[in-house]
Amino acid sequence: MPNQPSAPVNPVLLAVVGGAHGIKGECRVRSLTEDPTALGAYGPLFDASGNRYTVESARPQKNVVVVRFAEVQDRNHAERINGRELFVDRSVLPEPEDDDEFYLGDLVGLAVQTIAGEPVGKVVAFHDFGAGDIVEIQPPGGPTVMIPFSAAAVPELDVEAGVMIVDPVAAGLVETEDDDAPGPEEAEPSGGS
């Protein structure tokens, strides 16, 4: 029997199941691959519990891909996996071609410092809540903080050195004088009659 791929040791998120499509077990999927229909090109996908999902077909439809998984036989099963994140192991993905290309998963664990060289913490995760990528950072003490993964907030990355440089103002890590200014509902009424 050939060696079957197993659950990822170093998982990289490739897709999120968005619900059932039709009555035959197809699923609406948000694909995170460059070519959304190439979702199955890297072999079977796995969820966080290690369940396997083999892509039999994928076709684009509006802003999602409609996918038939070999393991999902009916609409009830498709509805049960709504919201499920699907991963592959990092080892099956091609290496980035350019020096300035990377996978977000490769940035987890980087040390984070300000542009002045002050330590902030380390990268623990990336999230996409629909408005762009967010970096989750674990400071040396206290709860994690989230900042936008944008050129303004993260002006420099040195993956080889293992460092992410952040601008604390653009990242929202420090208060500015404008943060203390009263909002429109707090402003004093102007005099006059």
Secondary structure by P-SEA (a helix, b strand, c coil): cccccccccccccccccccccccccccccccccccccccccccccccccbbbbbbcccccccccccccccccccaaaaaaaccbbbbccccccccccccccccccccccbbbbcccccccbbbcccccccccbbbbbbccccbbbbbbcccccccccccccbbbbbccccccccccccccccccccccccccc
